């Protein structure tokens, strides 16, 4: 599922280096009432350092769809930009001649079936003649040569049945071949995708094996990342999902099953890391630029905050930290540096943050420095175990 890759901008545009400002007051000089907010803890997590790499989206399948049979184009069923399902018709070729040949073979098949029936009847007659002569021989009522001739006639009749049946099989095989060729005159999409180019129009001749259209898969998209060669071993050791950020839209996608191609480019000294992407919303297209932060090195303790805690102001990124004093709970802005995202959390440095600090994750857009707040843990508000 796609998640936004941008953090929220504060509407105040305050100078974040200043932590305490005069609070706004009403006509009576009273301080504004505390604002209810949801907070989440700063956590210390064991995470590997990450390095930013770039790449592009590629289609898993790209095909110049071609036909196995030559013929004149009768119909072009798709145009550029059309979405096609697997097995959908792309181009139909004129199959009139093949259909006539199929009709001829069906007629020959009917004749061959009649010949088989006739020869089986002749064989049955030859069997009866031979059996009758055998009975007469037993009674010394006929010449043995007649029995020998009848036996030969029976064998010849059996052989003629085999010949007729063989001819019938040959015709049936030719008919199946022609019927298959007729099917091949309808050129279909080998996979679901989008037609990016047509090579033939109605009335043009298509030779055997010539492409009629180019189709790019929409179901199987992959991010191809260029990873520096020193990180080859680290990528072999890690199979964790990666967050892929699309540069054009800022959206992030969880890439599954990263695959290492152990072939280093001799000029760039990079190797490809391939990550499968889901394109359920059709927001991705081959050729889009992407970035990702890949894990390198060993795990070490790093501070993380919820993604919703991050705000962007004139002086960069910051979070609101809740501090409690004699004056009650107050929210103070704290500058942080974003290192990389890790799921729904962000690894940060700076801001004098420490594990266990409460940062505002909901209601932080309307806060100002030292604003009084009524903090409530987000886990409790959502009915989850902290």
Buried (B, 14 or more C-beta within 10 A) or exposed (E): EBEEBEBBEBEBEBEBEEEEEEEEEEEEEEEEEBBEBBBBBBBEBEBBBBBEBEBBBBBBBBBEBBBEBEBBBBEBBBEEEBBBEEEBBBBBBBBEEBBEBBEBBBEBBEEBBEBBEEBBEBBEEBBEBBEEBEEEBEEEEBEEEBBEBBBEBBEEBBEBBEEBBEBBEEBBEBBEBBBEBBEBBBBBBBBBBBBBEBBBEEEEEBEEEBBBBBBBBBEBBBBBBBBBEEBBEBBEEBEEBBBBBBEEBEBBBBBEEBEBEEEBEEEEEBBBBBBBBBBEEEEBBBEBEBBBBBBBEEEEEBBBBBBBBBBBBEBEBBBBBBBEEEEEBBBBBBBBEBBBBBEEBBBBEBBEBEEEBBBBBBBBEEBBBBBBBEBBBBBEEEEEEE
